[in-house]
Amino acid sequence: MSIRFLGILLCVELVCTFADAQQPPWRLLEGTRGNAGMAIEIHPKNPDTVYVLGDKYFMRTTDRGSTWDSLSFLGTDYAALRTDPTNSQVLYASIPGLDIESNDVYISSDGGYTWRLSLIGRYFPTATIEVDPVDRRTVYAGQGPDKIFRTTDQGQTWDTVPHPSAYFLTSLAIDPVNDSILYAGYQSGVFRSTDRGNSWIELQLGVPVGSTTLVAIDPCIPENVYVAMWKNWVVPFARFFKSTDGGLSWQESDSGFTSSDIYIYALAINPKDPRQIFLGMGHVETGRMVLYSSNAGATWETLSDGLVSVGGTTSLAIDTLNNRIYAGGGRNPDTLGVFVLDGVLTDADSIEQNNLPKEFSLFQNYPNPFNPETRIAFHVPSSDFVSLKVFDVLGRDVATIIEESLSPGKYTRLWNATGLPNGVYFYRLRAGQFASVKKMLLIR
């Protein structure tokens, strides 16, 4: 063997060793040890504050995990947790109820210090709860095996949403731009609604479902939808699917999965770079606790250094401001807790710019006819002063919804017509040289 060849081998070895050394390891946040993070939520306005619903109690940190406060004994081994993006003191938690075959919804209005029971379940438990991204007063909660409940007044009252012919709800996702579009993952299939759950169609993934399914939507391009599926009696290992047309067609995107990948407990997308997708796995023997894709699911690799002995990653939360990921899980007191991984997120500003609207657009309001609230969506391609007003049939100005400078983006606004008589109304969007008018009908 030549000296030159030995030198090349040495360089390769040094490069690989250096690359391995640069991979940051997950580390356990000591203040959480012994309390598995079953659900994790990051403060929407101050990411230094993180909430954890563990298997023993509810915790909060205000300094990115350096210290933790145990706020209540609201603990469970099966949970969902969401914050109100407009009021970080408002939290929604779904946990198993006193009835062994139920899950109850609790609401806190003081950041988790106290909780009130808002919805009592009497069905098989399903830890699913989602806050409407457009109308934050609207919250959806799953009640297994198939029911979906909805509140439009932040949990004061609840009603049932018509559900598809399916069993065991495992996930819900709401389109971030058009909140009329919902996706529901069941053990028997994946479904889509375009009218806030009043009707559903089953989406054909191309393989039998028959297992837990997790659904997520690209926050920048809502037409991109992802489904992660557990192994079942037909599918030999966990699967991952991607749709680029809102669920009409699907492609399998799980290159890098192995036959040892059975359970997928969590699915998270980096909102600053949706090409980065993270999956919380559950196979301690292989040490594959988190799988990671940097190309929207085309290929996958393991991101589990420091999690090998955890036994299952039950939750994931992404903090883009501080460039870190939180993971909950554990198998015994020494590995139970919340873990953190720093420095792996990317920020694809160019992607966000490419996904901005190319022209002004005004869309038909929904619902229409309406009583008394309706939503109006519009696109703004460049920074401009925008006016959105409502007129009656005589041309009188009856409401100003927006009159301000807006940055480029996709917008939706809620309009309440309380106090106005039935009839036809017109809404007009103006920005620079652009103007568009559409008609809507108020019926009480």
C-alpha positions in Angstrom: 0.0 0.0 0.0 1.5 3.3 -1.1 2.2 6.2 1.3 0.0 8.4 -0.9 -3.0 6.0 -0.5 -2.5 5.8 3.3 -2.5 9.6 3.4 -5.8 9.7 1.5 -7.3 7.1 3.9 -6.1 9.2 6.9 -7.6 12.3 5.5 -11.0 10.6 4.9 -10.9 9.2 8.4 -10.2 12.6 9.9 -12.9 14.3 7.8 -15.5 11.6 8.9 -14.4 11.9 12.5 -14.7 15.7 12.4 -18.1 15.5 10.7 -19.4 13.0 13.4 -18.0 15.3 16.1 -20.0 18.2 14.7 -23.3 16.4 15.0 -24.9 17.9 18.1 -26.2 15.4 20.6 -29.6 15.6 22.3 -29.4 16.4 26.0 -31.8 15.9 28.8 -33.0 19.0 30.5 -32.4 18.2 34.1 -35.4 20.0 35.5 -37.7 17.6 33.6 -36.0 14.4 34.6 -38.6 11.8 35.6 -41.6 13.6 33.9 -41.9 12.4 30.3 -42.9 15.2 28.0 -46.1 13.7 26.4 -47.0 17.0 24.8 -44.8 20.2 24.4 -45.9 23.7 23.3 -43.7 26.7 22.8 -44.9 30.2 23.7 -46.0 31.8 20.4 -44.5 35.2 21.1 -41.7 34.4 23.5 -40.1 31.0 22.7 -38.0 31.1 25.9 -41.2 30.0 27.5 -42.1 26.3 27.0 -45.0 24.3 28.4 -44.8 20.6 29.0 -47.6 18.3 29.8 -45.9 15.3 31.2 -46.9 11.9 32.5 -46.9 13.2 36.1 -47.5 17.0 36.0 -47.7 20.2 34.0 -44.4 22.2 33.8 -43.2 25.5 32.5 -39.8 27.1 31.8 -39.3 30.8 31.0 -35.5 30.5 30.4 -35.3 28.0 27.6 -35.2 25.0 29.9 -32.6 26.1 32.4 -35.1 26.0 35.2 -38.6 24.6 35.4 -41.7 25.2 37.5 -44.3 22.4 38.2 -47.5 24.3 37.9 -50.1 21.6 38.4 -50.7 17.9 38.7 -52.4 17.7 35.3 -50.4 14.7 34.2 -51.1 11.9 31.8 -49.5 9.3 29.6 -51.6 10.2 26.5 -52.1 13.9 25.8 -52.4 16.8 23.4 -51.5 20.4 24.3 -52.1 23.7 22.3 -51.7 27.4 23.0 -53.8 30.3 21.8 -51.5 32.2 19.4 -53.1 35.5 20.3 -53.1 34.9 24.1 -50.3 32.8 25.4 -52.0 32.5 28.8 -54.8 30.4 27.2 -53.9 26.7 27.0 -55.9 23.7 25.8 -55.1 20.2 27.0 -56.7 16.9 26.1 -56.1 14.0 28.5 -57.8 10.7 29.4 -60.8 11.3 31.7 -62.0 9.5 34.8 -63.9 7.1 32.6 -61.2 4.8 31.2 -62.8 5.1 27.7 -62.8 8.9 27.5 -60.7 11.9 27.0 -61.5 15.3 28.6 -60.6 18.8 27.4 -59.2 21.2 30.0 -58.6 25.0 29.5 -56.3 27.3 31.4 -56.5 31.0 31.2 -53.5 31.8 33.5 -50.6 30.0 31.7 -51.3 26.6 33.3 -51.6 27.4 37.0 -55.2 26.5 37.1 -57.4 24.4 34.8 -61.2 24.1 34.2 -62.9 21.1 32.7 -64.5 22.2 29.5 -65.5 19.0 27.7 -66.2 15.6 29.1 -65.6 12.6 26.9 -67.4 9.3 27.0 -65.7 7.5 24.1 -62.4 5.8 23.4 -59.7 8.4 24.2 -58.0 10.3 21.4 -55.5 13.0 22.3 -56.2 15.4 19.4 -56.8 19.2 19.8 -56.2 22.0 17.3 -56.7 25.7 17.4 -58.1 27.3 14.2 -55.2 29.4 12.7 -57.5 32.0 11.3 -60.3 32.3 14.0 -58.5 31.6 17.3 -61.7 31.3 19.2 -62.5 28.1 17.3 -60.9 24.9 18.6 -61.4 21.3 17.5 -61.0 18.4 19.8 -61.2 14.7 19.0 -63.3 12.2 20.9 -62.7 8.7 19.9 -63.5 6.4 18.3 -64.7 8.9 15.6 -66.3 12.1 17.0 -64.9 15.6 16.5 -66.1 18.4 18.8 -65.8 22.1 18.0 -66.1 25.3 20.0 -66.3 28.8 18.5 -66.2 30.6 21.9 -63.0 29.3 23.4 -64.5 26.4 25.2 -67.7 28.0 26.6 -69.8 25.7 24.5 -69.1 22.7 22.2 -70.9 21.1 19.3 -70.2 18.0 17.2 -68.8 18.2 13.8 -70.1 15.7 11.2 -67.5 13.0 10.9 -66.6 10.6 8.1 -67.4 6.9 8.2 -64.2 6.0 10.0 -62.9 4.8 13.3 -60.3 5.9 15.9 -59.4 9.5 15.2 -55.6 10.0 15.7 -54.8 13.5 14.2 -56.3 16.7 12.9 -54.8 19.4 10.7 -56.2 22.8 9.6 -55.1 24.6 6.5 -53.1 27.7 7.7 -54.5 30.0 5.0 -58.0 28.6 4.4 -59.4 27.3 7.6 -62.4 25.7 5.8 -60.0 22.9 4.8 -59.5 20.2 7.4 -57.6 16.9 7.3 -58.4 14.0 9.7 -56.3 11.0 10.2 -58.1 7.8 11.4 -56.9 4.3 11.9 -59.1 3.4 9.0 -58.1 6.2 6.6 -57.2 9.8 5.9 -60.0 12.3 5.1 -60.3 15.9 3.8 -63.1 18.5 4.3 -63.4 21.8 2.4 -66.3 23.1 4.5 -65.1 23.0 8.1 -66.1 19.4 8.6 -69.6 19.4 7.3 -68.7 16.9 4.6 -65.6 14.6 4.1 -63.9 12.7 1.3 -61.5 9.8 1.8 -58.0 10.4 0.4 -56.5 7.4 -1.4 -52.9 6.9 -0.3 -52.5 3.7 -2.4 -52.0 1.3 0.5 -54.3 0.1 3.2 -54.2 2.3 6.3 -55.4 0.3 9.3 -53.1 2.0 11.8 -52.4 5.3 13.5 -51.9 8.1 11.0 -50.4 11.6 11.6 -51.3 14.5 9.3 -49.3 17.7 8.8 -49.5 20.6 6.4 -46.7 22.7 4.9 -47.0 26.1 6.6 -45.7 27.9 3.5 -47.4 25.8 0.8 -50.7 24.4 2.2 -51.1 22.2 -0.9 -48.2 20.1 0.4 -49.7 17.6 2.9 -47.8 14.9 4.7 -49.1 11.6 6.3 -47.0 9.4 8.6 -48.4 5.9 9.2 -47.6 3.2 11.7 -46.8 -0.4 10.7 -49.8 -2.6 10.5 -50.8 -6.1 9.4 -50.4 -5.2 5.7 -47.7 -2.5 5.7 -44.4 -4.1 6.8 -42.9 -1.0 8.4 -43.9 2.6 9.1 -44.6 4.7 6.0 -44.5 8.4 5.0 -46.5 9.9 2.2 -46.5 13.3 0.5 -49.1 15.1 -1.5 -48.5 18.3 -3.5 -52.1 18.9 -4.6 -54.0 18.9 -1.3 -54.4 15.2 -1.0 -55.7 14.4 -4.5 -52.6 12.3 -5.3 -49.8 10.9 -3.1 -46.3 9.6 -3.4 -44.5 7.4 -0.9 -41.5 9.3 0.5 -39.8 7.0 3.0 -36.5 6.2 1.5 -34.3 5.4 4.5 -37.0 3.7 6.6 -36.2 0.2 7.7 -38.3 -2.8 8.8 -37.4 -1.9 12.4 -39.3 1.4 12.1 -42.6 0.5 13.5 -44.1 3.4 15.6 -44.3 7.1 14.7 -45.5 9.1 17.7 -44.8 12.7 16.5 -44.5 14.7 13.3 -43.1 18.2 13.1 -42.2 20.6 10.2 -39.7 23.5 10.4 -42.0 26.5 9.6 -39.0 28.6 8.4 -37.8 25.8 6.1 -40.6 23.2 5.4 -38.1 20.9 3.7 -37.0 20.0 7.2 -39.3 17.3 8.7 -38.8 15.5 11.9 -40.5 12.2 13.1 -40.6 11.0 16.7 -40.1 7.2 16.6 -40.4 4.4 19.1 -37.9 1.6 18.7 -35.3 1.5 21.5 -33.4 -1.6 20.2 -32.3 0.2 17.1 -31.8 3.6 18.7 -33.8 5.3 15.9 -35.6 7.7 18.1 -35.9 10.6 15.6 -35.8 10.4 11.8 -35.0 13.6 9.9 -35.4 14.7 6.3 -33.9 17.8 4.8 -35.6 17.5 1.4 -39.4 17.2 2.2 -39.3 13.5 2.8 -37.4 12.4 -0.3 -34.7 10.8 2.0 -34.4 10.2 5.7 -31.6 9.8 8.2 -31.3 9.1 11.9 -31.0 12.1 14.3 -30.8 10.2 17.6 -27.5 10.8 19.2 -28.2 11.1 22.9 -31.6 9.5 22.6 -30.5 5.9 22.2 -31.8 4.8 25.6 -35.0 6.9 25.6 -37.4 4.2 24.4 -39.8 6.4 22.4 -40.0 10.0 21.3 -43.6 10.9 22.1 -43.6 14.6 21.2 -41.6 17.2 19.2 -41.7 21.0 19.2 -39.6 23.4 17.0 -38.3 26.8 18.2 -37.1 28.6 15.1 -36.0 31.8 16.9 -33.5 29.9 19.2 -32.7 27.2 16.6 -33.6 24.3 18.7 -35.9 21.3 18.9 -37.6 19.9 22.0 -38.4 16.2 22.3 -40.4 14.4 25.0 -40.2 10.8 25.9 -38.5 8.1 28.0 -38.7 4.6 29.3 -37.4 4.7 32.9 -36.8 7.4 35.5 -33.2 8.0 34.2 -34.4 8.7 30.7 -37.8 10.2 31.2 -38.0 13.9 30.5 -37.6 16.6 27.9 -34.6 16.6 25.6 -33.3 19.5 23.5 -31.2 19.6 20.3 -29.5 22.8 19.2 -28.2 24.1 15.9 -29.9 21.8 13.3 -32.6 24.1 11.9 -32.2 26.0 8.7 -33.9 29.2 7.6 -35.0 29.2 4.0 -36.0 32.8 3.5 -35.7 32.3 -0.3 -38.3 29.5 -0.1 -40.7 31.8 1.7 -40.1 34.6 -0.8 -40.8 32.2 -3.7 -44.1 31.1 -2.1 -45.4 34.7 -1.7 -48.4 35.6 -3.9 -47.5 36.9 -7.4 -50.5 39.1 -7.7 -53.4 40.7 -5.8 -56.3 38.4 -5.3 -59.7 38.6 -3.5 -61.5 35.4 -2.9 -65.2 34.5 -2.2 -66.1 34.7 1.4 -66.9 31.6 3.4 -69.5 30.6 4.5 -71.8 32.3 2.0 -74.7 32.7 2.8 -73.6 33.5 6.4 -75.0 34.4 9.8 -73.5 36.5 11.4 -69.8 35.8 10.7 -67.9 35.1 7.5 -64.2 34.9 6.4 -62.7 36.9 3.6 -59.3 35.8 2.1 -57.0 37.8 -0.1 -53.4 37.9 -1.3 -51.0 40.8 -1.2 -47.9 40.4 -3.5 -46.0 43.5 -2.3 -46.0 45.9 0.6 -48.9 48.3 0.1 -51.6 50.2 1.8 -54.7 47.9 1.7 -58.3 48.7 2.2 -61.0 46.1 2.7 -64.5 47.5 3.2 -68.1 46.3 3.1 -71.0 48.1 1.4 -74.8 47.6 1.3 -76.8 47.5 -1.9 -77.2 51.3 -1.8 -73.4 51.7 -1.8 -73.2 52.8 1.8 -70.0 52.0 3.7 -71.2 49.7 6.5 -67.8 48.3 7.8 -64.1 48.7 7.4 -62.3 45.4 7.9 -58.8 46.6 7.0 -57.2 49.9 6.3 -53.5 49.7 6.9 -50.2 48.9 5.3 -49.6 45.1 4.9 -46.5 43.1 4.0 -46.6 40.5 1.2 -48.6 37.4 2.2 -51.8 35.5 2.3 -54.4 36.9 4.6 -57.8 35.9 6.0 -60.1 38.2 8.0 -63.2 37.4 10.0 -66.2 39.8 9.6 -69.1 39.9 12.0 -72.4 41.4 10.7 -74.2 41.5 14.0 -76.7 44.4 14.0 -77.0 44.5 10.3 -80.2 43.5 8.4 -80.5 40.5 6.1 -79.6 41.0 2.5 -76.9 41.3 -0.1 -73.6 43.0 0.7 -70.5 43.8 -1.3 -66.9 43.7 -0.1 -64.2 45.6 -1.9 -60.4 45.2 -1.8 -58.2 48.1 -2.9 -54.4 48.4 -3.0 -52.6 50.8 -5.3 -54.1 50.4 -8.7 -55.8 47.1 -7.8 -59.5 46.9 -7.0 -61.9 43.9 -6.7 -65.5 43.6 -5.5 -67.4 40.5 -4.6 -71.0 39.8 -3.4 -72.1 38.0 -0.2 -75.5 37.2 1.4 -76.4 37.6 5.0 -79.4 35.4 6.1 -80.5 35.1 9.7 
